[in-house]
Amino acid sequence: MTAAARSRARGGPGRALAALGRSLALFVPVFLVATFVTFALRSLSGLSPARIQLGEEATPEAVARVEAEWGLDRPFLVQYGDWFQGILHGDLGTSWTNGADIATLIGVGLGVSLSIATFALLIGVVTGFTLGTLAALRRTTWIDRAVTGFVTVLSVMPAFVVGIVLVTVFAVGLGLFPSAGYVPAAQGVGPWLAHITLPALALSFDVIADVARQLRTSLTAAYSENYVTGALVRGLGPRRIFFRHVLRNALGPTLATLGLKFPALVGASVVTEWIFGLQGFGRFANDAAQSGDVPAVQGVLVVSIVLVVTFNLLVNLALARVTPASQRGV
């Protein structure tokens, strides 16, 4: 092993730790500010559990009594401190509408949405990577134009329209998949996959389009760099040039694009969940907002913040590991 190779091998864990440290340093203040703004939602909304439980005609005395039971008569910062401490211990509070534990309610819906979002992301990455690579390797040909046109069509098709078409064709028409409902993976991988395939496919179109377009652009730009010309002069084969030089330099923007896709898939699936009869995270958030259940909405926002930060942390670690620029300390 050469000295440069040994240096790169030793630097791998160090780069990952440095990226982790930078991400965590950003995460802490962002999380504090976001949770504070989230908690201030109740004061800004003017909503109260008394209005939900007693109705709009409740007397001021009855409203004050119910709010005291919920601890809403205490100073704002004291309430925030208790709520934030509960978050750190996994306690998101209690629902105003039914008195249920919000963490439990979100956990049930989040399991559904995470299953669909993960599968949709997998479909989108694999298909988008294939199409983007094919278009870049056959750039300026009819294959490139066909792929570009295809992903453009995918990008403008709303997920709810795709969902309706999928149900009509593959569930009702052909009977290949169930049209609604959800089966946990613990009850069988086959039924679980059968129930999440159509909603995941409906959500994957936007991911396919974004990944394919970004990767095609990045690969095309990478092929025009001087290091590719140098590799050709040294007699390296097309396969080695692609995997060793071009692909690794082009992955950065594509991974950055994925950093926002997964949390967006989890949060934006409410329409798809309605179409497929799923009680997921997005539908729970919609129901909580419509009923004025502020603690539930706050819990949804906190979980969404954690999802965004966590997934972007993973993307940053992947970027630090695979992109040549980070390995040179750039």
N, C-alpha and C positions, 0 to 999 in steps of 0.2 A: 504493500500500500504506500503511495506517495505521501510526502509531507502535507501537500495541499488536501489530499483526501482525508488524512488523519485529522487535519484541522477542521474540515467540514464535519466529520463525524463527531468530534468533541463539541463543536459549536451547535449541533442540533438541539440537545436539551437546553443549552443556554438560551438560544433564540426562542424556544417555546416558553421558557420561564419568563423571559423578558416580555414577550407578547402577553403572557398571562398577567404579569404585574401591571403592565400598562392598561390592560382591559379592566382589571379590578380597581385600579386607581380611578378610572373613569366611572366604573359602575357605582361605587359608593355614593359620590355626590349626586349622580343622576337619580339613583334610587331614593335618596333622602328627599330631594326636591320633588320627585314625581309622587311619592307617597304623601307628602305634605299637601301638594295641590289636590291630590285625589281625596284626601280626608276633608279638605275645605269644601268639597263638592256639596256636602249636606248643608252647610251654612249658606252657600251661594244659591242652592236650589230652593230654600225655604220650605222644604218638605219636612214632615214630622210623622213618626209612627202613630201619634194620636189621631191624626187626620185619616190615616188608613184604617185604624182599628175602630174609631168612634164615628167617623164621617165628618162632613164639613159643618154639621150643625152642633158639634160638640162645644160645651161651655169652656171658657178659659180655665176654670178650676180643674175640669176633667183633663184638658190638654196638659196642664202643668203637672198633674199627678202622673199621667202616663209617661211624660218626658222625664220625670224624676226617676221613675222605675227603670228607664233605659239609661240613666246617668247623663242625660242631655242638659241638666241644669248646672253642671260643673263648668269651670273655665275651659275655654277652647283648647289651650295647650295641654291641660291635664287630660282631657279626652283624647287628644292626639297621642300623647305619651303612652297612655294605656293601650290604645289601638295599635300603635307601632310595636309595642312590646309583644302584644298578642300575635302580630304578623311574624315576628322573629321566631315564635314558638309554633307557627302553623295554624294559629287561630284567627280566622277572618271575620269573626263575629257571628251574630244571629240575625236571621231574616226578619224583617218587620212584618211580612205578610203571613208567615206560618210558624215562626219561631224555630225553624230548623237550622242546623249548623250549616253555615254557608260553605265552609271548606268541603264538607261532605257532598253538598249539592253540586259544587263546581267539579269535584273529583269525578263524579259520575259522568257529567257532561263532557269533561275534558278527556276522559278515556275514549269516548266515541270520536271526538274531533281530532285528537292526536292520531288515532288509528287511520282515519281518512286522510288527514294532512300528510302523514308520513308516507302513505302509499301513493298519494298524489304527487308528492315531491320526488319519490323514487321513479314513478312513470315519467314525470317531466324531465328529470335529469338524464335518464337513460335515453329517452326519445330525442330530447333537445340536443344532447351531446352528439348523438348519431347524426342527426340532420345538420347541425352546425358544422361538424367535422366534414361531412360529405360535401356540403356547399363550399367550404373553404378549399378542400382538395380539388374540387372541380369548378373553381371560380371562373366566372365569365362564360361558362358553358350553359347549355339548356338545363342541366341538372341543378346548377346554382340558381337559375331563374325559377325553376319549378319549386325548389325548396323554399326560396324567398317568398314566392306567392302563396305557398301552402301555409307557412307560419304566419303570414300576414292575415290570412283568413281565420286562422285559429285565434289570433290575438283580438279580433273584433267580435268574436262569438261569446255572448254572455253565458256565464256558467248555468244560470237557470234555464236558458233555452236549450243548451246542450243536455242538461239533466232531463228535461221533458222528452227530448228526442230519444235519449238512451232508454228511458223507461218505456216509451211507446214501442221501440223496436226490439230491444233485447229482453225486457221483462214481460210486457204484455203480448207482443207479437210472437217472439220466438220462445219465450219462457225459459231462457238460459240463466237468468238471475232473478232473485226476489225483487219486487218492486218497492218494498218499504221494510222498515224495521232494522234491528241491530242485534247481533249475537256476539257476546264477548269471546275473545280468543280462548279463554279457559274452557269454554263449552265445545271447542273444536275449531281447529285452524281452517278447515274446509268451509264450514258455514260462515265463519267470521270473514274470510276472504270474499265469499259469495255476496255478503251483504255490504261490504265496503267498496267493491270494485267499481260499480257504476258511479256512486258519488265521487270517488277518488278520480275517476276518469274525467268526470265533468269539471272538476277543479284543476285538473292537470294541464288543460289547454293553454292557459296563460303562462304557466311555468315553461312548457315546451317552447312557446314562442319566444319568451325572453331569453332562455338559455341558448336556443339555436341562433338567434340574432346576435347576442353578445359574443358567443363563442366564434361564430363565423367572422365577425368584425375583428376580434382579437387575433385569431389565427391568420387572417389575411394581412393584418398589420405586422405580425411577427415574421411572416415569410418575406417581408420587404426589408427586414433589418440586415445590417452588415454581417452579423454573426452567421446567418444562414449562407450568405455568399462564401464566407470563410470556410464553413463546414463543407460546402460543395467542392471548394478548391482542394481541401485536404482529402477528398475522396470518400467522405462519409456517405452511406446509403440513405435513401429517402426515409426509410422506416426509423433509422437511428436519429436522423435530423428532426423528424417529427416528434418522437417521444422524448428525446434527450434535450432538445433545445426549444423547438417551436411551442409544443403543448405546454411545457412548464412555464414559459413566459406569458402564454395567453390565458392561463387558468385564473390569474388574479382578478381581473374584472368580472369573470363569470362567477367566481366564488363570492365576490362582493355583492353581486346581484342576488344570489341565493340567500345572503344574510338577512334580507327583508322578506323573502318569499314565505318561509315556513310559518312565522308568526302571523303573517297576513292570511295564509290559508286557514289557520285555526280560527282567526277572528272573523273572517269574511264568509264563512260557510253557512250563515244563517238561512239564506234562501235555499241553498242546496239541501240543508237539513229539513226544511219544510217540505220540499218536493219528495224526498225519500223517507219521510216520516221518522226522522231521527231526533232524539232529544239530546243534542250536543251542546258544546260550550257556547257557540254563537246564538243558538236559540234560547238558551238560558239567559244570556246577556240581554237579548231582545225582550224577553218576558219580564226580566227584572226592571228594565228601563220603563216599560209600558205601565207596570204596576206601581212605580215610584218607590221601589224597594232599594233605598240608597245604600245600605250596607252590602247588599248583594252586588250592586253596580260597582261599589268600591272594591269589593273582592275580585270582581272580573278585571278591573283595571290593574290591580296589583299583580294578578296572575299574568296578565298580558305583558306588563312591564318585565316580569321575570322571564317570560318566554323570549321576548325580543332580545334582552340583554344576554341571556344564556346562549341562544343560538348564534348571536353575533360574536360571542366569546369563542365558541367552537369554530366559527368561520375564521376568526383572526388567528387562532392556533393553527388551523389548516394552512392559511396563507403563509404564516411564518415557517411552516414546515416544507411546503412544496415550491414556493416561488423563488427563483434564483436571486431576485433583488434583495429579499430579506436575508438570504444566506451571505450576501456580500456586505451586509450591514447598511444597506441603503434605506 
